[in-house]
Amino acid sequence: MKNTNLTGGPAPANDDPLLEAELLHEMRHPLLGIKAGLVLLSRTLGSRLTGLDDFRLVTDQVARLEELLRTWQDLFASPLTECAAFAVGPVVSRALDLFGHRVRPLGERFTYDRRVEAMGYGIAQALFHATSNVVANALDEAERNGGKVLVRVLDCEREVEVRVSDDGSGIDEAHCELVFEPRFTTKDCGSGLGLYIAQSLMHRCGGQIRLVGEGDPSRAAWARTEFAISVPKVQA
């Protein structure tokens, strides 16, 4: 399924759901300029600037944009970075750090259960990208509906899972099989590419991302929507 849009706007004419590699490359140039400008400003103004929450917000988002562009470029590369063993928890923590400015206002409505320390096998960058994408969607729901978000790392028998749960508006049953389709979106300003790119990256490194059904015993009981991002587990 291509060029699906539920917001009423016209679907893009280009059937390719991903930006061209050349365009991604060109987008990096202004991003580097923005980073350089921030560095020069911080050197000139020092703590008067770097101590501001607004400055940290901007630098965090520039870092996230750079991370996303790098990951999207990896999707075009063949092969991807070689798979290896890595600690899952620190990757999830690094992804959540990007959303500090959105998580802090939620207070107790946001929970990160970091008790599990498990090793996964794959590409850490792919897990980082998928986690940040799903968490961003969950935060959108929490901010819009006053709900809560739970992020967990589960040590399963053969895989390590990152679960992201929210109690927002949920996903209509008719749309459950479409959420990973390119250009499918229910958001007014959504591109419909986020989950598709995340799934593509995870599949290429032996992992997966899925929408958790209500019958799953590990699903949060209160969750309206829950996603599981998994990588093969490194056995002790």
N, C-alpha and C positions, 0 to 999 in steps of 0.2 A: 504494500500500500504506500503510495507516494502523494505528497502535496495535500495532506489532510489537515484541515484547520477548522476547529469548532467555534471559533470566535466570530465568524461571520465575515472576516476579511478575506481578500483574494489570496489564493495560494500562490506561492512563488512559481514562476514559469519554468525555472530550471529544475529538472528532476533529480539532479545530484544533491543529496541532502547535506553534503559536507562542503565547507569552503575550500576553494582551490589552494593547493600548497603554496603557489606563488603569492596569493593574496595574504595568506598567513605570514609569509616571510616579510612582505611589505608592511604589515601591521606592526611588526616588531620594531621598525625604525622610529616611529613617533613614540612608541612606548619607552624605548631607550632614551629618547630626548626628555620625556617626562621624568624618568628616574634621575637623569643627570641634573635636571633643574631642581629636583627635590634635594639632592645632595648638596648643590651649591647654596640653596637657601638655608639648609641646616647648618652649613659651615659659617654662613654670614650672620645668622641670627642666633645660633646656638640653642640653649635651653629655652629661650623665649618662644621658639617655634617647636622644637622637638618635645617639649613638655606638654604641648596641647593635645587634647584628645582628637581634635579634628585633623591634626597632622598625622597622628598614628593611624587614623581611619584611612586617610588618603594613601599612605605608604603601604598599609596592609592590602588595600584593594589593588594597587599597582602590582604588588607581589603576586596576588591571586591571578590577575590578568596575565602576567608573565608566565605563571605556572600553567595556566590553561592553554595559552598559545603554544608553549613547548610541548604539552601533551598532545594537542591536536596535530602538531607537526609530526610527532612520533607515529601517529596513526597512518600517515602517508609513507613513512619510512619502512623499508623491508630489508632485513627483519627488524622487529622492535628490539629494544634493549634486551640483552640476554636475561633469562629468568634466573632467579637466585633465591636463597632463603633470606627472610627478613622478619623482624619483629613487627607484628601487626599493630600493637598498641601505640607506639610512637608515630606511626603513619597516620592513624586516626587522630591523635592529639594534634599533629601538625595541620591536618585539614581543619580541625575545629578552631585552631588559633586564628585562621583567616576570618572567622565570624565573631570574634570577640566583641566587636561593637554592636552586634545584634543579639548575642547571647546574654551579655550583662544585664540589659534591661528586663530580660525574662525572669531573672532571679531563680526562684525555686521551680519555676515552670520548665526549666531546662536541666536535664540530668545526663551526666556522662558516667556510666558504670565502667570503671577502668580496672576492675579487680583481676581480670583474666590477662595472663602474660603468655601468649602463644606465638609460635613461629609459623609463618606461612611460606608458601613457595610460589613465586611468580614475579611480577614486576611491581615494586612498591609504588612507582609513579602512577600506574594504572589504578591501583586501589585508592591512592590519594585523590585522583581525579573523580572516580566514581563516588567516593564518600562525600567529597565536597559538593558534588552536584545534588545528591540525594538530601544531604543536610540542608542545603540552600532551599530546596523545595519544602522541606518540613518546617523550616523557619518562616517561610512565606505564609504557611497555614497558621502557625502559632501567632504571628503578628496580626494576621487578618481576623482571626477568630478568638483571640485571647486564650488559646489552648496551650498545650504543653508538648515537649519533645523529649524523647529518651533515645540515647545512643548507647549501644552495648557491644561488647566483643564477646562472642560465644565460642568456646573451645569444644567443637563437635568431634565425632569419632574420626572422620576422615578429612575434615576441612575446618577452617576458621572462618567464622561469619561476623560481619559487622551489621548489626541490626539498627535501623533508624525508624522510630515509631512516632506518630503524631495523632492527635485526636481532633484534627480539623474536619473539613467537609467530606473527606473520603473520596473514593473513586467509584463512579457508577459501574455496576456490574457489566454493562455493555461496553465499557471502555477498558476493562482490565486487560484484554488481549491486545490492546492498541497502544499501550503506554510506551512501548519500546519502538514503535514504528517511526521512521523519519518524518518530520513535519507534522506529527500529531501533537496538538496542544489544546488545552482548554483555557489558557491564559490570554488576556487581551494583548499582551506584548511578548508572548512566548515565541521562541523560534521552533520549538518541537524537535530540537537536536540534542539537548542535554543527555537524556536517558539513552538515546540511540548511540551517541558517541561513547558514553560510559560502558554500555553493554558491548559494543564493538571492541573496545580496549580490553575489557575483562576476558572476553572470549579468546582474544589473540594470545593471552598469556595463561590460558588454562583455568581461568576463574569464571564466575558468572554473577549476574545480578538478577534478582527476581522479586516479584510482588508476592508477599507472604499471604497465604490464604487464612481464613478465619479458623480452619481446623488445625492449624499448626500448633503443637503443644508448647512451643517456645515463644509464641506470639504474645505481646503484651495484652492483657485482658481488656484494657480500656482503649486500645489503639483503633482508630478508624482507618489508618493507612500504615503499613509497615513494609519496608524493603529490607532484603537481605543481600549483602554483597559478600561473596565467598571466594576464598582461595584454597588450594590444596594445603593440607596440614603437614608440617614437617614432623615426622614421628620421632619421639625421643629415642 
